[in-house]
Structures are given as C-alpha cells and as structure tokens.
Amino acid sequence: MNTKLKSIIVAVAAAFMTIMQPISANAADTANKSTAVITAEDLASVSGSGTYYIYQDIDLEGYDWKGISDFSGTLLAYNHSVIKNMSSDDCGLFRKLSSGAKIKNIHLENVNIKTKTKMLGGLVSYIPASSKGVEVVDCSVNGSVCTRFQGSSTLNYCGGIVGVVSAKDCVISGCSSSAIVGSPDRQGGIVGLNYGNISDCVFTGCVKNSENFSPEDSEEEWLDLYTVSQATGGITGVNVGSISNCVVLLSDCGSATYLGLVSGVNITGKGKINNCIALKADKWTRDGDSENISEIANNVKSKDLTFKLKS
C-alpha cells in the first residue's frame, strides 16, 4: 500500500470515529433512561437506580411527602432549580441511599419536617455502612428539621443534610444548611452521626434540643418527653469520620451535655477534624453558661473542638 493511500484511509477512519462518538454517547444516554423531573408527582416517582434531572422549581406545598426509599441512582438539578415547601411527619427528601447514589445540586427551601423517627436528615435520613460510593455534593437545606424520637433506644440522630452516615467512603461535600436542626439526643448542623467524609460544608443555622420545639402534644406530655441533648455540634453531633475545610457561623443552640462548634463529640483516635473554623459564637445559651463563650473560643484556637460544658 502506497503512503498516499494509507494517509487517506487513516484520515477517513479518524473522521468516521469523530462522527460515531456522539452517536455512542446518545446510545448510552438512552440506555441510562434519564428522566426529567418537573412536578411533585415526578419527584415522588424517583426510584431505583435511574438517572433523574430537575429542570425547574418544584413546589411541594400541600403535598404529603413520604420520602424516596432505597435510592441508588443519580438526582441532579439544573438551572438553579429548588424544591420548595416540603413538609413531612415521616422523613426528609430521601429515606435511604444505597450504593452508587449521587445527589448533586439539590436545594431544599423552607422545609418543615417534624417526625418521631430515630434518624432524620433534611435531605437524607440514612446512609448505611453497606452503601458504597455514595456522594452528596453541592446541596443545601433551610427551614426546620426536627425529630422527637422516643423508643427503647436512647440514641437518635438529626442532621440538617443527613441524619446518619454509616458508610466510611461516603462523601458529603460543598453542602450548606441554615436550618433549625433539633432532637432530644444528638444533632449536627450538617450530619447527626458521621463515619464518612465531610468537606467544604457551611452551617449558618441553629442546633437545638427538644426544649425548643413547638409541640402538638399537651404541655404535660411534652414535659415528660423533655431531655437535655447529649451531643450538639455545628457540623456533626458525633464524628467518627473526617471533617475538613468546614465553616460554622453559629449564633444559637439549645442545652446539651456536650457542645462543640464543629462536632459535639469527636471520637478519640477515629474522628478527624482539619482546617475548620467557627467565625461566630455569641449566643451559646444554657442557663448560666454564657460565661463559657471565651473558653469555647480558646478551645477553637487551640484546635480542641470538642469539650464538655461546666455543670
């Protein structure tokens, strides 16, 4: 074969591959069965391992939200779309995420979640240890995220973004919350209990215990339910994983045995906190404890971000 003919064949082959590339990509998109999410009903039908795209704001006003269960697909929002006015007495947007789930650019505005569940997050209630490769990226929540679980177990967790992250390789990155987050036990502005990796997150809301809720029960029943929270933190209630490059702008919290600007409890030898900062803490309130603000500030400066309040 002469050199000229060989050059022509190579050029034709290259052109053919260039033409075929987008066809292959389109075929892949078809195989993935990407689905547009436009209405509340569309959002409620999100399930399984599918790929879903939100293209416009979705208003859940008056919708009885029961949560998306056992999701292992992708949910992504475009055009700065938000999900507004979500109310639930059951769970957050997702009940549970399974292996491979990717949640990106999902923004919840004016949520009103009041449950009696053991684990609660504004976006996701639970990411179990068996869920591999889960990512929650560039998401936000504002409004109220509160649980009053009372059961045989004394442990319950509440987070502005995720209630419990048990998966060690889970990534929570670039998320923010300005929500009121509360439970009678352990709560964090971003995650209640964390075994995963939290980075580049911001919390500007309030973390409070059950004293601060507006109960629907009678006053007597409410007083019976009241307890001082065990662990309250700006990013996590309890940290067994990694927290890095996070910012807390916290102006108020409720009563707790352990209060931390970043994590209420950071498990020694397991939990890691790096390069985090609390820029404001002018009203950590518990009767008689306001004088501890200077001690809190000193702890932050010395990188000792977990401490016990004086009794």
N, C-alpha and C positions, 0 to 999 in steps of 0.2 A: 504494500500500500504506500503510495507516494505521500510526501509530507503535506502537500496542499490538501489532498482529500482527507487525510487524517485530521487536519485542523478544522475542516468543515464539519466533520462528524462530531468532534468534541464540542464545537460551538452550538450545533443543533441539539445535542444532548443536554447541554447546560441550559439552553432556552426552554427545552421541554420540562426539565426539573423545576425551573422557575415558575412555569405555568401550572404545574401539578401541585406545587406546595400549598397554595391556598385551598385547592380542592380537597387535599388531605385534611387540612385544618377544619374545613367546613364539615367534612365527614365525621371528624372527631367530635365536633360540637353537637352534631345530630345524635351521635351515639351516646353522648352525655345527657341528652334530653334536657337542656337548660329550659327553665320555666320562668316566665315573667310573673312577678307578684305585684298586683295593683290594688286589690281590695282586701278588706278584713277577712273575707272568706278565702281568698287566695293564701293569705298568711296562715290561716288556720289549717290549710291543707298541706303545708310544708311537712315533708316526712321523709324517712328513709335515708338513702344515700344520694339523692338528687342534687342538682345544682340550680339554685334559685337566685333571681336578681330582682331587687326592688328598684323601680324606676321613678316613683313619685311618693309623696307623703301618704301615709295611711292613718286614718283617724279611727281609733277603737272605742270612741265614746259610746257607751251603752252596750258594748259587746261583752258578753260573759266569757272572759278569757280563761282557758283551762290548760294552756301550755302545750308546747311541741315536745313530744316524748321520743327519747332514744334516737336522736338525730345524728347521722354520720356523714352528711353531705356538706354542701357549701351554701351559705347565705350571705349575699353581698349586696350592699345598697349603692346606687349611683345618684348623681345629681344632688348631693347633699340631702337626700331623702330622709325623713324622720318618721318614726312610729309614735303617734301621739295618743295621750289619754287612755293608756292601758290600765284597766282595773281588774284585780283578781283577789279572790279569797283562797287561792289554791297554790299558785307558783308564779315564777317570773315568765319571761318570754319562752324560755326552754326549760323543760323539766330535767332533762339529762342529755349530755353529749357523749357519743360513743366514738370509737377510734376513727380517725381521719376527718373529723368535723372541723370546718373552717368557718368562723364567723367574723366578718370584716365590715367595717364602716356602718355598723348598726347603731342608730341613735334613738334612745327612748326618751321622750319628753313628757313630763307631767304624769308619771306613773303613780298609781295608788294601789299598793299591794299590801294587804293586811291578812296574814294567814295564821294558822296554828300548826305549821309544819316544822319538822326537825331541821331541815336545811332550806335556805331561801337565798336567792340572789335576784337582783333586778333583771338581769339578762339570762343567767343560767343558775339553776338551783344546785346541780350536782354534776361533777366530772369524776367518775370513779377511777380507781387505780388501774383498771383493765383497759381504759380508753387511751390508746396510743396516738401520738401525733396530733393532738387537738390544739388548735390555735384560736385565740380570741384577740383580735387586733383592731385598734383604732375605733373602739366602741365607746358609747357614753350613756349614762343614765342620770336623770334628775327626777325629783318627786319624793315619794315616800316608800321605803322598802322595810317592812316590819313584820316580825313573827312573834307569836306568844306561845310557842310550843310548850305543853305541859304533859309529860308522859312518864313512863317508868325510867327512862334515861334522863339524866340531868344535863346531858350535852346537847346543845343545839347551836347552829351557826347561821349567821346572816351577813351578807356582803352586798355592797352597792352594785357590783358587777356579777360576781359569782359567790354562791354560798359556800360550797366546799370544792376544793381542787385536790383530789387524792392522787392524780396521775403525775408522776415525777417529771415527765418530759413535756407536760402541758405548758404552753406559752400564753401568758396574758401580757400584751404589750401595747403601749400607746393608748391606753384606755383612761377615761376620766369619769368621775362621779361628783355631783353636787347634791346628792340625795340625803334625806334624813334616813339613817340606817339604824334599826333597833331590834333588840331581842332581850330576853331576860338573862342571857348567858354569855355568848361570845360573838362579837361582831367587829367587822372591819369596813372601812370606807370603800375598799375595792373587793376584798375577799375575806370571808369569815375564817376559814381554815385553809392554809396553803401548804401543799407539798410540791408545788410546781415552781415555775419561773415567772416572776412578775417584774416587768421593767418599763421604764418611761411612762409611768402612770401618775395621775394627779387626782387628789381628793380635796374638794373645797366645801364639803357639806358638814353634817353633824352626825356623830355616832352616839346613840343614847340607849338607855335600858328601858325596860317596860314601864317604868315610872312615868315616862314622857309620852306614852301613847294616849290616844283618846278612846277609852274602852267603850264597847257597846253593852257590856255586861253591867250589872248593878254595882254600886260602889263597894258593897261588902264583898262580892265575888272578886272584884278587881283587887282589893287589898289582900285577899288570900293568895292571889297569883303573884303579887309583887315580890321580886327578889332583886338584890344588888347584882349587876352583871359581874361575871368572873373575869373577862378579858375584853378590853376595848382598845382598838388602835386605828390610826388614820389610814393605814393601808390594809393591814390584816389584824384580826383578833388574835389568832395563833399562827405563827410561822414556823414551818419545819423545812421549808424550801429556800428559795432565793428571792430576794427583793433588791433591785438595783435602780439607780437613777430616777427615783420617785420623789415627788414633791407633795407635801401636805400643807394646806392653808386652812387650818382648823380653828374655829372660833368658839366651839361649844361641845360638850359631851356630858353624858349622864354619869351616874355612880358606877364604880367598878372596883373590884379588888385589885386588878392590875390594869394600869393605864399606860399606853405607850404612844408617843407621837407617830411612830411608824408601825410598830406592832405591839399589841398588848402583852403578848408573851412570845419570846423568840427562843425556841428550844436550843439549849446549850449543846454545842457540838454538831448540830444539824442545820438549824436555821442560819442563814447568812443575809446580812443587810449591808449593802455597799453604796456609797455615794448618794445617800438620800438626805433630804433637808426638810425641816419644818420651818416655814417662814413666819408663822404667826400662831401664837397660842395664848391669847389674852383672856380666855374665859373657860379654863378647865374647871368646871364647877362641881363641887360636892361640899356640903355644909362644912365650913371651917378649913377647907383645903386650898383656898385661893392663894394662901401664902406659899404654897409649894411650886408656884409658877417659876420662880427663879431657879429652884432645884431642877425642875424639868428642863429649863433652858441649858443649865450646866451639863446635864446628862446628855443632851443632844450634841453640845460642843465636844464632849469627850467621847462621842460615838457610842455611849451607853444608852441605847434607845429603848430599853425595857427596864421598868422599875416598879416598885410597889409603893402605893401611897401610904403616908403615915395614917395610923388609925386615930 
